[in-house]
């Protein structure tokens, strides 16, 4: 009887391990596609740049910086893309995030619905740029936070996803 129990345990452990490996492979393939589409849509390499997503009490921010201060090409591409994103988001256009992630990211439906309640501000920073989303509408704040947490996960940035104080 003990050998039957041991056999069942070993079979279950092997099956679970195989499923875990399949899930890891599928997840890796998904992230590879996000990276590829992101590089194409954004116009700069995810390997030469760093995304940072910040959540604030009144919204949040998307920051992108070139890894190297001497990488003038990536810095120019970052600034061009984020300026475009700030203008598109302000106009209620969210096609690029959908294209990059192959689905509408969390929160964008509400961000689009509440359009005028959210202000998008573009600003250049050292080695890149930032788009800051601000609002006083509680539903819009929640939507911006869901969008940024989705970005953290899909871009695998390691950002905390916790609400922090805005940087000046």
C-alpha positions, 0 to 999 in steps of 0.5 A: 500500500505504501508503494501505491501511495508513493507512486501516486505522490511521484506521479502528482509531483511530476505532473505538477512540475511539468505543468509549472514548466509549461506555464513558465514557458508560456509566460516567457513567450508572452513577455517576449512578444510584449518586448518585441511589440513594445520595441516596435511601437515605442521606437526604442529598445527595452534593453537600452532603456528602463521603464518605471511606473509610479503610483501617487495619491492623485494618479501616477507616472510613467518614466522612461530613461536610457540606461546610458547618458551617452545614448542620445538616440534612445533619449530622443526616441523616448522623448518623442514617444512619451510626448506622443503618448501624453497627447494621445492619452489627453485626446482619449486615444489608447491604441498603442498600449493595446497594440503593445500588450495585445489587449486593452490594459487594465484601467484604460476603459475607465481612463477613456470614459473619464477622459477630461477628468485626467490631466496628462503632463509630459516632462523631460527628465535626465536621460528620458521623459515622464508622463504624469497623470493627475486627477481628483476623481476617485474612479479615475485614480483607481483606473490609473493605478490599475493601468500602472500595476498592469504595466509593472507586471507586463513589463516586469519592471519590479516596481512596487506598485505601492502609492508613494509621494510624487517626486519634484 
